[in-house]
Amino acid sequence: MQPRMKNPAMIMSEIMKPIQTLLAVAHKGGVPPRTLELVHLRVSQVNGCSFCVDAGARSAKNAGETDDRLFAVAAWRDAPYFSDAERAALALAEAVTRLSDRPDPVSDEIWNEAARHYDEKGTAALLLSIAITNVFNRVNVATRQVAGEWVSSAEAKAS
């Protein structure tokens, strides 16, 4: 596959600083970094963003995530590797990502389970992380960004 164009964030590079600021703030919300990595990966899987699935799996691995959990995140409901708090975050991530799939996309049951595990700041961090991942996914899918391309670019800059 060939990208339709360069990533818009590379063309309009001034957007990266505010996005990085949003991500940094979301990572200060008290949600474990590995949970945010899993949320990013699951949202990217739901959206079919191969670029972000690839980058997200690598990032999660670098953050200490295990292969068992990475391999099973797409089937998190049935896999034994995830805590109740992680399951609540993943359920919220799917619901917020699939807003048009049901009349009440983020049901009280999903919301209350997330709120049981995360305080208001943590829930805000999850919501911001989910939203930012959805932005990345939509841009990358629309422009057909190639999985692994960011690795090649980083390696090329290093040499």
Backbone bond lengths (Angstrom), bond angles and torsions (degrees), N, CA, C in turn:
res aa  C-N    CA-C-N  psi(-1)  N-CA   C-N-CA  omega(-1)  CA-C   N-CA-C  phi
1 M - - - 1.450 - - 1.530 108.06 -
2 Q 1.289 115.26 143.83 1.462 122.61 176.16 1.527 108.58 -113.40
3 P 1.328 116.48 139.50 1.468 117.58 176.14 1.521 110.61 -66.80
4 R 1.318 115.39 148.93 1.464 120.62 177.20 1.524 111.14 -71.48
5 M 1.315 115.15 -29.99 1.462 121.78 -179.73 1.518 107.33 -163.32
6 K 1.321 116.43 169.79 1.461 119.39 172.01 1.517 108.14 -60.28
7 N 1.305 115.28 157.58 1.454 119.40 175.56 1.532 108.59 -58.84
8 P 1.326 117.92 129.16 1.465 120.48 -179.32 1.532 114.00 -54.05
9 A 1.323 117.38 -29.60 1.469 119.75 177.83 1.523 111.56 -69.31
10 M 1.321 117.11 -21.54 1.467 120.39 175.40 1.535 110.18 -83.85
11 I 1.304 116.06 -31.46 1.473 120.60 178.69 1.523 109.98 -74.47
12 M 1.327 116.15 -42.59 1.469 122.26 179.17 1.521 107.38 -111.85
13 S 1.310 115.75 68.42 1.464 121.98 -169.42 1.527 113.93 -61.19
14 E 1.315 117.92 -19.62 1.468 119.19 179.87 1.532 112.28 -66.09
15 I 1.319 117.89 -11.85 1.462 120.91 178.75 1.530 111.63 -77.24
16 M 1.313 117.78 -22.31 1.462 120.49 -174.53 1.528 113.16 -65.04
17 K 1.307 118.33 -38.50 1.465 119.87 -178.64 1.532 111.41 -62.11
18 P 1.344 119.39 -49.15 1.475 117.80 177.90 1.533 113.20 -63.91
19 I 1.327 117.28 -35.10 1.467 119.56 177.95 1.527 109.52 -66.08
20 Q 1.308 117.02 -43.90 1.463 120.72 178.44 1.528 111.12 -63.37
21 T 1.323 116.42 -35.68 1.464 120.39 176.20 1.526 110.30 -64.21
22 L 1.325 117.33 -45.63 1.469 120.95 177.02 1.525 111.10 -57.68
23 L 1.326 116.17 -46.03 1.463 120.12 179.73 1.525 111.24 -62.29
24 A 1.316 116.35 -43.34 1.471 120.36 179.97 1.523 111.01 -61.60
25 V 1.320 116.59 -42.07 1.468 120.33 178.97 1.528 110.00 -65.57
26 A 1.316 117.60 -43.48 1.464 121.02 179.13 1.531 110.82 -60.54
27 H 1.310 116.68 -35.61 1.466 120.58 -179.82 1.528 112.50 -74.72
28 K 1.322 117.50 -6.44 1.467 121.31 176.86 1.529 111.63 -100.02
29 G 1.320 116.95 11.58 1.458 120.73 -175.77 1.509 115.78 -87.21
30 G 1.314 117.54 4.39 1.456 119.89 176.87 1.516 115.00 90.33
31 V 1.329 117.75 1.64 1.463 120.84 176.74 1.528 107.22 -86.48
32 P 1.326 118.18 132.73 1.463 119.04 179.81 1.541 111.19 -55.30
33 P 1.330 116.68 137.38 1.468 119.96 -179.19 1.524 113.32 -55.00
34 R 1.327 117.39 -37.07 1.470 119.19 179.48 1.525 111.02 -65.02
35 T 1.323 117.43 -34.64 1.468 120.18 176.63 1.525 110.14 -65.39
36 L 1.320 117.35 -43.53 1.467 120.24 177.55 1.527 111.05 -62.35
37 E 1.317 117.14 -36.37 1.473 120.61 176.81 1.527 110.41 -64.14
38 L 1.339 116.69 -43.65 1.468 120.15 179.00 1.524 111.15 -63.90
39 V 1.322 116.39 -40.33 1.462 121.37 178.42 1.530 109.71 -62.18
40 H 1.333 117.00 -46.11 1.465 120.85 178.12 1.533 110.56 -58.43
41 L 1.312 116.70 -45.63 1.460 121.03 -179.29 1.521 110.97 -63.45
42 R 1.329 117.67 -45.08 1.470 119.92 -177.50 1.521 111.82 -66.89
43 V 1.316 117.95 -42.69 1.463 120.68 177.50 1.532 109.60 -60.25
44 S 1.312 116.55 -42.96 1.464 120.90 -179.70 1.524 111.43 -64.98
45 Q 1.331 117.19 -36.71 1.466 120.50 175.28 1.518 110.73 -63.84
46 V 1.318 116.76 -47.03 1.469 121.44 -179.80 1.525 110.52 -57.55
47 N 1.332 116.26 -41.18 1.463 121.20 -177.71 1.526 113.83 -83.64
48 G 1.312 117.32 -4.79 1.458 120.27 179.35 1.515 113.25 67.20
49 C 1.310 117.27 34.15 1.468 121.57 -179.86 1.523 108.98 -93.40
50 S 1.319 116.51 93.84 1.467 120.19 -176.65 1.522 111.65 -61.33
51 F 1.322 117.14 -36.79 1.461 121.28 178.76 1.535 109.86 -58.56
52 C 1.340 117.03 -49.46 1.469 120.97 -177.47 1.521 112.69 -75.27
53 V 1.336 118.31 -29.86 1.462 119.73 174.95 1.525 108.68 -63.90
54 D 1.315 116.22 -46.71 1.461 121.09 179.24 1.529 110.51 -61.88
55 A 1.319 116.71 -53.40 1.467 121.12 -178.90 1.532 110.86 -63.11
56 G 1.332 116.91 -40.33 1.453 121.22 -178.75 1.519 112.73 -66.48
57 A 1.317 117.09 -40.86 1.466 120.29 177.95 1.525 110.29 -65.14
58 R 1.322 116.66 -42.27 1.475 120.29 178.19 1.530 111.00 -64.21
59 S 1.316 116.64 -43.52 1.457 121.07 179.94 1.528 110.82 -64.21
60 A 1.324 116.63 -42.83 1.467 120.56 178.43 1.526 110.49 -63.32
61 K 1.298 116.53 -41.68 1.468 121.10 178.08 1.524 109.55 -61.12
62 N 1.323 117.22 -44.53 1.467 121.43 178.20 1.525 112.03 -64.21
63 A 1.325 116.99 -26.10 1.467 121.74 179.04 1.530 111.60 -85.87
64 G 1.342 116.93 3.32 1.450 120.75 176.52 1.511 115.60 101.13
65 E 1.324 117.06 6.70 1.461 119.99 -179.84 1.529 109.70 -68.29
66 T 1.333 116.23 145.90 1.464 121.28 -178.81 1.527 111.29 -87.24
67 D 1.310 114.84 155.51 1.464 119.93 177.07 1.528 110.93 -60.66
68 D 1.331 117.25 -42.23 1.472 120.07 -178.67 1.525 111.01 -55.38
69 R 1.316 116.41 -45.84 1.464 120.53 -178.22 1.524 110.69 -71.03
70 L 1.318 117.63 -39.82 1.466 119.69 178.57 1.518 111.08 -63.44
71 F 1.333 116.44 -42.49 1.461 120.09 -179.46 1.524 111.59 -65.74
72 A 1.339 117.17 -28.55 1.463 121.03 -172.84 1.525 114.46 -100.64
73 V 1.328 119.06 -2.52 1.470 119.29 -173.42 1.533 111.66 -60.92
74 A 1.321 118.49 -31.50 1.471 120.05 178.50 1.533 111.39 -67.07
75 A 1.313 117.04 -21.95 1.468 121.74 179.84 1.527 110.09 -119.95
76 W 1.309 116.19 40.25 1.465 122.18 -173.18 1.521 113.94 -58.09
77 R 1.321 117.63 -29.35 1.469 119.66 -177.97 1.526 111.64 -64.71
78 D 1.324 116.33 -32.44 1.459 121.16 -174.77 1.519 113.87 -104.95
79 A 1.318 117.78 -4.99 1.465 121.19 -177.93 1.531 110.09 -92.56
80 P 1.318 117.06 143.27 1.469 120.56 -175.92 1.524 114.68 -82.85
81 Y 1.308 118.33 3.44 1.462 121.68 -168.32 1.519 115.72 -88.04
82 F 1.311 118.62 -5.11 1.459 120.67 -170.24 1.531 111.81 -113.97
83 S 1.324 115.44 141.20 1.465 121.18 177.89 1.530 109.49 -74.86
84 D 1.320 115.83 166.89 1.464 120.14 176.93 1.527 110.93 -61.47
85 A 1.330 117.29 -37.72 1.467 120.47 178.94 1.529 110.72 -65.71
86 E 1.322 116.89 -41.94 1.468 119.74 177.81 1.526 110.88 -65.04
87 R 1.311 116.99 -40.00 1.464 120.83 177.86 1.530 110.91 -62.00
88 A 1.328 116.21 -40.38 1.466 120.26 177.76 1.524 110.31 -63.57
89 A 1.324 117.42 -41.50 1.470 121.34 178.75 1.522 110.96 -65.90
90 L 1.324 117.14 -41.33 1.470 120.78 179.63 1.533 111.22 -67.96
91 A 1.331 117.37 -38.54 1.468 120.51 177.10 1.526 110.43 -63.88
92 L 1.325 116.44 -43.04 1.460 120.43 177.70 1.523 110.24 -63.17
93 A 1.317 116.81 -42.48 1.466 121.39 179.70 1.528 111.13 -59.20
94 E 1.311 116.50 -45.81 1.468 119.72 179.34 1.519 111.29 -64.81
95 A 1.316 116.89 -44.63 1.467 120.54 -178.37 1.523 111.60 -62.82
96 V 1.325 117.05 -46.00 1.466 120.75 -178.68 1.528 110.56 -67.56
97 T 1.317 117.43 -30.74 1.460 121.31 179.74 1.525 111.48 -76.33
98 R 1.317 117.11 -34.08 1.475 122.05 -176.84 1.526 111.45 -102.28
99 L 1.292 117.41 51.13 1.464 121.57 -174.64 1.523 113.72 -57.83
100 S 1.300 118.33 -34.69 1.467 119.72 -175.01 1.530 113.40 -88.32
101 D 1.318 118.32 1.25 1.463 120.84 -175.44 1.521 114.84 -78.71
102 R 1.334 117.48 -18.75 1.469 119.42 -179.22 1.520 110.20 -153.02
103 P 1.324 117.06 157.44 1.467 120.64 -176.65 1.534 113.45 -60.49
104 D 1.325 117.14 -35.20 1.464 121.58 178.65 1.525 106.56 -118.28
105 P 1.332 117.34 79.88 1.454 120.35 -169.06 1.529 114.97 -60.33
106 V 1.312 117.13 -38.71 1.462 120.37 177.06 1.526 106.18 -113.52
107 S 1.312 114.30 88.70 1.467 120.28 -175.65 1.526 110.95 -65.85
108 D 1.317 115.23 161.05 1.467 120.21 175.70 1.524 110.69 -59.21
109 E 1.318 116.69 -35.92 1.468 120.36 179.58 1.534 110.81 -61.32
110 I 1.323 117.05 -47.14 1.471 121.09 178.92 1.524 109.98 -65.91
111 W 1.319 116.97 -46.19 1.468 121.20 -179.00 1.534 111.17 -61.32
112 N 1.334 116.38 -48.10 1.462 120.60 -176.85 1.525 112.18 -65.02
113 E 1.325 116.45 -35.12 1.466 119.30 177.68 1.525 110.29 -67.09
114 A 1.312 117.56 -41.02 1.471 120.50 176.20 1.531 109.72 -64.08
115 A 1.322 117.21 -43.85 1.468 121.42 -178.92 1.530 111.78 -66.47
116 R 1.309 116.95 -24.87 1.469 121.09 176.61 1.532 111.18 -68.27
117 H 1.324 116.59 -29.46 1.464 121.42 -176.03 1.528 114.10 -102.81
118 Y 1.325 116.18 -22.47 1.463 119.95 -175.91 1.521 109.34 -129.32
119 D 1.325 116.04 135.29 1.456 119.36 176.02 1.532 108.97 -71.61
120 E 1.310 116.12 -178.05 1.471 119.91 -175.82 1.528 111.72 -60.26
121 K 1.324 117.44 -40.36 1.463 121.11 178.93 1.535 110.59 -66.01
122 G 1.310 116.68 -41.26 1.464 120.70 177.71 1.519 111.95 -65.29
123 T 1.323 116.05 -41.53 1.469 119.82 177.44 1.524 110.39 -63.88
124 A 1.327 116.59 -40.72 1.471 120.23 176.24 1.525 110.38 -61.07
125 A 1.325 116.87 -42.53 1.469 121.05 178.70 1.520 110.92 -61.53
126 L 1.332 116.48 -43.12 1.464 119.88 177.58 1.525 111.02 -61.53
127 L 1.328 116.74 -47.74 1.466 120.57 -178.65 1.528 111.58 -61.26
128 L 1.327 116.76 -42.83 1.468 119.51 178.05 1.520 111.33 -64.97
129 S 1.322 117.60 -41.74 1.466 120.94 178.45 1.527 111.42 -62.62
130 I 1.316 116.08 -42.48 1.468 121.10 178.04 1.526 109.97 -62.59
131 A 1.323 116.79 -46.01 1.472 120.94 -178.94 1.521 111.29 -63.55
132 I 1.318 117.34 -44.05 1.466 120.77 -179.77 1.522 110.42 -63.61
133 T 1.327 116.98 -42.36 1.465 119.91 177.73 1.515 110.73 -61.85
134 N 1.329 117.13 -40.91 1.467 119.99 177.25 1.529 111.41 -62.04
135 V 1.323 117.95 -37.56 1.472 120.72 175.88 1.525 109.52 -61.35
136 F 1.337 116.50 -51.93 1.464 120.34 179.00 1.529 111.02 -55.28
137 N 1.339 115.91 -47.49 1.464 120.67 -177.64 1.518 112.12 -59.83
138 R 1.313 117.12 -45.75 1.458 120.29 -177.11 1.522 112.08 -65.58
139 V 1.316 116.80 -39.38 1.467 120.50 177.72 1.532 109.88 -67.58
140 N 1.322 116.69 -46.25 1.463 120.25 -176.66 1.527 112.99 -68.89
141 V 1.324 117.27 -39.14 1.466 119.95 178.49 1.529 110.26 -67.81
142 A 1.328 117.34 -44.92 1.469 120.86 -178.83 1.519 112.23 -61.50
143 T 1.337 116.04 -35.95 1.469 119.59 -177.01 1.527 112.16 -97.23
144 R 1.329 116.03 2.14 1.465 123.15 178.36 1.527 113.08 56.04
145 Q 1.319 114.83 50.88 1.460 118.85 176.66 1.527 109.14 -66.31
146 V 1.311 116.86 140.93 1.461 123.37 -171.66 1.531 110.77 -90.13
147 A 1.321 115.21 129.73 1.466 120.60 176.64 1.522 109.29 -57.50
148 G 1.332 115.42 137.86 1.452 120.54 178.88 1.514 114.46 83.88
149 E 1.307 117.06 -11.50 1.463 120.72 -177.35 1.523 111.52 -62.05
150 W 1.316 117.10 -37.19 1.462 120.25 179.80 1.517 110.98 -64.78
151 V 1.335 117.93 -31.99 1.460 121.31 177.62 1.519 109.38 -67.58
152 S 1.332 116.52 -46.02 1.460 121.03 179.35 1.512 110.71 -60.32
153 S 1.329 117.54 -42.68 1.461 121.74 179.82 1.517 111.01 -64.01
154 A 1.321 117.05 -42.74 1.461 121.09 -179.83 1.522 110.76 -65.71
155 E 1.342 116.30 -40.93 1.460 119.92 178.59 1.517 110.84 -65.83
156 A 1.338 117.04 -38.81 1.452 120.71 -179.49 1.521 111.29 -65.07
157 K 1.333 116.09 -38.96 1.476 120.33 179.26 1.533 110.16 -67.84
158 A 1.334 117.12 -33.35 1.456 120.76 -178.06 1.526 112.42 -72.32
159 S 1.319 117.07 -23.75 1.477 119.16 -178.11 1.501 113.57 -93.89
